[in-house]
Structures are given as C-alpha cells and as structure tokens.
C-alpha cells in the first residue's frame, strides 16, 4: 500500500550540464566542506566500461531538485553486483527512502545478486534508513584529511628522495603514456590488476580483461598530470593519483597508492605519496582526503603522514532476495 505521507516527487534522468550541476549540489552533501562541480559526479562513471548498466536520476519537489539517486554495475566483482547512492539533505529520510525505492523500480537492479552502498557514521538516521531495506555494515573505511598547509616540507622531500636513491624513475602518467604506446598500457594494466587483487574490498576482486580496461583508460586524460608512477626500467612498480576537480583548489582525493609485490617494504608508498602531497600543496590545494579500509596498510601509512580521522565510511551490503518482501508494497515516490 502506498504511503500517503511520503513526498511526491517527479523524476528525470540526469543528462544536461544543468542536471549534472544540480546533481553535484546534492552529491556534495555527502562530503564535508567541499563544493565539487557537476563534472565530478559525471566523471565518477568515466572509468566504467561503456556497457556497464547504470541508472542516474534527479528527483524534484515543487520545482526544486532534492534527490540525486544513482546505481551502476560493479564489473570488478563476481556475480551481478550494483553500487547504489542516494544523496539529499541530512535528516531528509523520506527523500532518501523515496530515492532508493525509485531506483528499485528498475528491474535490472531488482534482479541483481548483491547491492552495495556507503553511509557516513556521523549520520545515524541515514544508516537507519538503509538498514530498513536490509542493508548491513560489511566494511569500515575511515575518512581522513590532511591540512596541506601543515606538512613538514623538509621531511616530505627526504621521503620522496628515496625513489631516486633506489635507482627508480618517477614520472607522471601524462609523460608515461605520451604517444599512446600499447605496451605501456599493458604494463600498467598488469600492475593494476595485481595491486587491486591485494586491496581489502567488500568482495573479492575479479580482474577485468585487458580490452575492457583499455577501453575505459585510453580516453581518460583528466588526471594524468596528477597521477604518478614509479618505474623500474619500463615496468610500473608503484602508483598514486589525485581525483577531484581541476579548477577547485579546496580539496583533492588521494587514490590507489599501491606498490607491486616485488617492491614492497622499501618505503616506496610513503615516498611517492609524499611527492604527490608536496605537488598538491605547491599547486594551491588546501586539503587532501582519503579513505581506506581499516585492514588496508595504507590506513596506518596515511596516519604517519599526518592524515587525521574525520568519520567512518560504512560500506553496506544487502541481498536483493532478502529485500523483495520488504519492497512488495511498492514505491513511495510519486
């Protein structure tokens, strides 16, 4: 039976630049002290294979966009796994519930084998909403921030110097991929598949075929000047990168700081990340942000570099089969 107290919303797909800007305003509510523009939620999908199923919606009430709801397949996990996100004002649980129920009208999502979502630990009412749909905490990934104005530059420079001291080469992906040499993409692919297999994730990682990986990486030039590789000869052995808007200097998100198994325990992760953080400070960024599973060695490395805990990201998981009886009464969104 339809809940007559639920908000009446009109829904549309996110398509235009104006739609993406509106989506970003809602998306930003999931973060602390940051105003990412519309290209950020849009480019969240940039590394997905083109054939990855996805549904991206805006819900409006009385002419105002109040809900950003999206879901997409997760081809790096086995089975039919979908990531789900609903962004709205904190405390607006009727809107959050309506967004999730609207997504659940999509038959492909309803027929999946697994759903995954993320909720901040400092928003207990939002967590309670997700739990009414059968979600439970699968993994904890603390959110940590570093004030780049406070880093000890001499210490970080000494750390970064360990790369050349070991006879290794530091380069950006922009330099590495100049000329689009396919052998270099293959070498990077092999490195990434190895390190992703070692990163603690909610589900075991399933390596994607090289051709699918190449399809999503060849056109990506947004962050190549903010992505670094350490090379041993022509072989990538360490990586770190920043995500986030190019023109907004408030904050960057660190991503995939990882080292090949053959080169671990040599200080390369600390050295490479120190170099990247020095670059970010010189480029005018104020904050660096990261999240890692508590069981990821990078969690402690980030603390050693000065990152401080802000809140926990709670990775949630649900089985659609367990939910179907809950959803039998139909959506609450108008």
C-alpha positions in Angstrom: 0.0 0.0 0.0 1.3 3.4 -1.0 2.5 5.6 2.0 0.4 8.8 1.7 2.8 10.7 3.9 5.8 10.1 1.6 7.0 13.1 -0.5 5.5 13.4 -4.0 8.5 13.7 -6.4 8.9 14.0 -10.2 11.9 12.1 -11.6 14.0 12.7 -14.7 17.3 11.2 -16.0 20.5 13.2 -15.5 21.5 14.3 -19.0 22.3 18.0 -19.4 25.1 20.1 -17.9 22.5 21.8 -15.7 21.3 18.4 -14.5 24.9 17.5 -13.5 25.4 20.8 -11.7 22.2 20.1 -9.8 23.3 16.5 -9.1 26.7 17.9 -7.8 24.9 20.2 -5.3 23.2 17.2 -3.8 26.3 14.9 -4.1 28.4 17.4 -2.2 26.1 16.9 0.8 27.8 13.5 1.3 31.1 15.3 1.9 32.5 17.7 4.4 33.4 21.3 3.5 33.7 20.7 -0.3 31.9 22.1 -3.3 32.7 19.8 -6.3 31.2 21.0 -9.6 29.0 18.9 -11.9 31.9 17.2 -13.7 32.7 15.3 -10.6 29.6 13.0 -10.2 29.6 12.8 -14.0 33.3 11.6 -14.2 32.7 9.1 -11.4 31.5 6.9 -14.2 34.4 7.6 -16.5 36.4 4.5 -15.6 33.5 2.1 -16.0 33.3 0.1 -19.2 30.9 1.6 -21.7 28.4 -1.3 -21.5 28.2 -1.2 -17.7 24.5 -0.8 -16.7 23.6 2.4 -14.9 20.6 4.5 -13.9 21.1 8.1 -12.8 18.1 10.2 -11.7 17.1 13.6 -10.2 14.0 13.9 -8.1 12.3 17.3 -7.8 9.6 18.6 -5.5 7.8 21.8 -6.3 10.3 22.7 -9.0 13.4 22.1 -6.7 15.8 19.2 -7.2 16.0 17.5 -3.8 17.3 13.9 -4.5 20.1 12.6 -6.6 19.8 8.8 -7.0 22.1 6.5 -9.0 23.2 2.9 -9.3 25.6 1.1 -11.6 27.0 -2.3 -12.1 30.3 -3.3 -10.5 32.1 -5.4 -13.1 35.1 -5.9 -10.8 33.1 -8.2 -8.6 31.7 -11.6 -9.5 28.0 -12.0 -10.0 25.6 -9.2 -10.6 26.7 -6.6 -8.1 25.4 -3.0 -8.1 26.6 0.1 -6.2 23.7 2.4 -5.0 23.9 6.0 -3.9 21.2 8.4 -2.8 22.1 12.0 -2.0 19.9 14.5 -0.3 19.9 16.8 2.7 21.0 15.1 6.0 17.9 14.2 8.0 15.6 14.1 5.0 15.0 10.4 5.4 11.6 10.4 3.5 13.5 11.8 0.5 16.3 9.3 0.9 13.8 6.4 1.1 12.0 7.7 -1.9 15.2 7.8 -3.9 16.1 4.3 -3.1 12.6 3.0 -3.8 12.6 4.7 -7.2 15.9 3.0 -8.1 14.3 -0.3 -7.1 11.7 0.1 -9.7 14.5 -0.7 -12.2 14.1 -4.4 -12.9 17.9 -4.9 -13.5 18.7 -3.7 -10.0 15.9 -5.8 -8.5 17.3 -8.9 -10.2 20.9 -8.4 -9.1 22.5 -10.7 -6.6 24.1 -8.0 -4.4 23.8 -4.3 -3.6 26.4 -2.1 -2.1 26.1 1.4 -0.6 28.1 3.7 1.6 26.9 5.9 4.6 28.8 8.2 6.9 29.0 7.1 10.5 28.0 10.6 11.7 24.6 10.3 10.0 22.8 7.6 12.1 19.4 8.4 10.7 20.6 7.8 7.2 22.1 4.5 8.3 18.8 3.5 9.9 17.0 4.2 6.7 19.3 2.0 4.7 19.0 -0.8 7.3 15.2 -0.8 6.9 15.9 -2.0 3.3 18.0 -4.9 4.6 21.5 -3.3 4.4 24.1 -4.3 6.9 27.6 -3.0 7.6 30.1 -5.0 5.5 33.3 -2.9 6.0 34.5 0.2 7.7 36.6 2.7 5.7 37.7 5.7 7.9 37.7 9.1 6.1 40.9 11.0 6.9 42.0 14.5 6.0 45.4 16.2 5.8 45.8 20.0 6.1 48.5 20.6 3.4 49.5 23.9 5.0 50.8 22.0 8.0 53.0 19.4 6.3 56.7 19.4 7.1 58.2 20.0 3.6 61.7 19.0 4.5 60.5 15.7 5.9 58.4 15.0 2.8 61.2 15.9 0.5 63.5 13.5 2.3 60.9 10.8 1.9 60.4 11.5 -1.8 64.1 11.3 -2.4 64.1 7.6 -1.6 62.7 6.9 -5.1 65.8 8.1 -7.0 68.1 6.7 -4.2 66.8 3.2 -5.1 67.7 3.7 -8.8 64.0 4.0 -9.8 62.3 6.6 -12.0 59.4 8.9 -11.1 57.1 10.0 -13.9 53.5 11.2 -14.4 51.1 9.1 -16.4 50.9 12.0 -18.8 54.6 11.5 -19.6 54.4 7.7 -19.5 51.6 7.5 -22.0 52.8 10.1 -24.4 52.4 8.5 -27.8 49.8 6.0 -26.5 52.2 3.1 -26.7 50.1 0.0 -26.2 52.9 -1.9 -24.4 52.9 0.7 -21.7 49.2 0.5 -21.2 49.5 -3.3 -21.0 52.3 -2.9 -18.4 50.2 -0.6 -16.3 47.2 -2.9 -16.7 49.2 -5.9 -15.3 50.4 -3.7 -12.4 46.9 -2.5 -11.5 45.3 -6.0 -11.7 48.0 -7.2 -9.3 47.6 -4.5 -6.7 43.8 -4.4 -6.9 43.8 -8.1 -6.0 45.6 -7.2 -2.8 43.5 -4.3 -1.7 40.9 -5.1 1.0 37.5 -4.8 -0.7 34.0 -5.8 0.4 34.0 -8.6 -2.2 36.9 -10.5 -3.9 38.3 -8.5 -6.8 37.8 -10.0 -10.3 40.4 -8.8 -12.9 38.7 -7.4 -16.0 40.0 -8.3 -19.5 42.7 -6.0 -20.9 40.5 -4.9 -23.7 37.7 -3.7 -21.3 40.3 -1.9 -19.1 41.9 -0.3 -22.1 38.5 1.0 -23.4 37.9 2.9 -20.2 41.5 4.1 -19.7 42.5 5.2 -23.2 40.3 8.3 -23.3 41.0 9.3 -19.7 43.3 12.3 -19.7 41.7 14.4 -16.9 44.1 13.3 -14.1 47.2 12.2 -15.9 49.2 15.2 -14.8 48.1 14.5 -11.3 48.9 10.7 -11.4 52.4 9.4 -10.8 54.2 6.1 -11.5 57.4 4.7 -10.2 59.2 2.7 -12.8 61.8 0.0 -12.5 63.1 0.1 -16.1 60.0 0.1 -18.2 57.8 -1.6 -15.5 55.4 0.3 -13.3 56.0 -0.7 -9.6 54.2 2.0 -7.7 51.2 4.3 -8.3 49.4 7.2 -6.7 46.9 9.7 -8.0 44.5 12.5 -7.2 40.9 12.8 -8.1 38.7 15.8 -7.9 38.0 19.0 -9.9 41.0 20.6 -11.6 39.9 24.1 -11.1 38.6 24.0 -7.5 41.7 24.2 -5.2 40.0 23.3 -1.9 40.5 19.6 -1.8 41.8 16.6 -3.6 41.1 12.9 -3.0 44.1 10.6 -3.0 43.5 7.3 -4.9 45.3 4.0 -5.4 48.6 4.5 -3.7 49.9 1.0 -4.2 53.2 -0.9 -4.8 53.9 -4.1 -6.7 54.6 -7.1 -4.6 58.2 -7.3 -5.8 59.0 -3.8 -4.4 57.1 -3.7 -1.1 58.7 -2.8 2.2 61.1 -0.4 0.6 59.4 2.8 1.6 58.0 3.5 -1.9 54.4 4.1 -0.9 55.4 6.8 1.6 58.0 8.3 -0.8 55.5 8.5 -3.7 52.7 9.9 -1.6 55.0 12.5 -0.1 56.0 13.6 -3.6 52.3 13.9 -4.6 51.3 15.8 -1.5 54.1 18.3 -2.0 52.9 18.8 -5.5 49.3 19.4 -4.2 50.5 22.0 -1.7 52.6 23.8 -4.3 49.6 23.7 -6.7 47.5 25.6 -4.2 45.3 22.8 -2.7 44.4 23.1 0.9 43.2 19.6 1.9 44.0 16.1 0.9 41.3 13.5 1.6 41.4 9.7 1.7 39.5 6.7 2.8 40.9 3.2 3.4 39.6 0.0 5.0 40.9 -0.4 8.5 42.7 -3.5 7.3 44.5 -1.7 4.5 48.2 -1.0 5.3 47.7 2.4 3.7 45.4 3.4 6.7 48.4 3.5 9.1 50.7 5.0 6.4 48.4 7.9 6.0 48.3 8.5 9.7 52.1 8.6 9.7 52.0 11.2 7.0 49.7 13.4 9.2 46.2 12.4 8.0 43.6 12.7 10.8 40.4 10.7 11.2 37.1 12.7 10.5 34.4 10.0 10.3 33.9 6.4 9.2 32.5 5.5 5.8 30.4 2.4 6.4 30.2 0.2 3.4 26.8 -1.5 3.4 25.7 -4.7 1.7 22.2 -6.1 1.0 20.8 -9.2 -0.7 18.0 -8.3 -3.1 16.4 -11.6 -2.3 16.1 -10.6 1.4 14.6 -7.3 0.4 11.9 -8.4 -2.1 9.4 -9.0 0.7 10.0 -5.5 2.1 9.5 -3.9 -1.3 6.3 -5.8 -2.1 4.2 -2.8 -1.1 5.6 -0.8 -4.0 7.5 2.6 -4.2 6.7 5.6 -2.0 7.8 8.1 -4.6 5.2 9.8 -6.7 
